[in-house]
Amino acid sequence: MSRVADIDRYLRAYFAADQVQPPPEEESDVRPFLTISRQAGVGGHGLADRIVQEFDAQADDDLFGGWRVYDKTLCQMVADDPRYASSLDSLLDEEYRSKTDDFFHQMVRSTVDQKLVMDKVFLAVRTVAGMGHAVIVGRAGSHVTRDMPQGRSIRIVAPEEMRIEQVMDAERVSAREARSRVRKRDSGRARLLKAHFGADIDDPTGYDVVFNMAHVTPDEIARCAVDLVVSQVRHG
């Protein structure tokens, strides 16, 4: 069984049960990981895939072999637990409501308190990060793993109009609807970080590096990510 399949099997068991076997051991003690925080509409998932492609092209297989992107997969693993399955839609959309809105949402849709769900997701993030060779997209990964020295955090931004155009193209919606979706997603992500970590999502000091997609390409960011991982392993 491949390393990726082994980790997937372990994680799905871990988040669907109270007691499981220890996680699979790495072939190496080198366990770097990356987190990507992004504004809505910048193409964070595509960037994560491009970073993994760049890693696969590196000669050092111990350091750059077998990396995997984790984004919505983490939420789906949490939702394998029937107690949290009803909250999957909100998890996938990274929707984070105010306490008042969440109270009424639970009454209408019989969902679980979103704090309990997010705590489970945060546990998933830390577990994946601890295994290493993971690119974690969203899910407050940069702040959940802030005390884990083997990681590097990236923040991706772009002008709002550029992001609106990308959402229009990707989701086939009008400019008005795209603007609404971008602002709603940005607001939910900001609310999540403020509620759980007391952090401002737009504070650049919360990340190791911030890239503006209006001025750099995914290829350039991917090459920088290689340097970030090498630097992390050498200097910690």
Secondary structure as UniProt FT lines:
FT   HELIX           3..14
FT   TURN            15..16
FT   STRAND          33..38
FT   TURN            40..41
FT   HELIX           44..56
FT   HELIX           61..64
FT   TURN            65..66
FT   STRAND          68..70
FT   HELIX           72..78
FT   TURN            79..80
FT   TURN            82..84
FT   HELIX           85..87
FT   HELIX           88..92
FT   TURN            93..94
FT   HELIX           99..109
FT   HELIX           114..131
FT   STRAND          134..137
FT   TURN            139..140
FT   HELIX           141..144
FT   TURN            145..147
FT   TURN            149..150
FT   STRAND          151..157
FT   HELIX           160..171
FT   HELIX           175..197
FT   TURN            201..202
FT   HELIX           204..206
FT   STRAND          209..212
FT   TURN            213..215
FT   HELIX           218..235
//
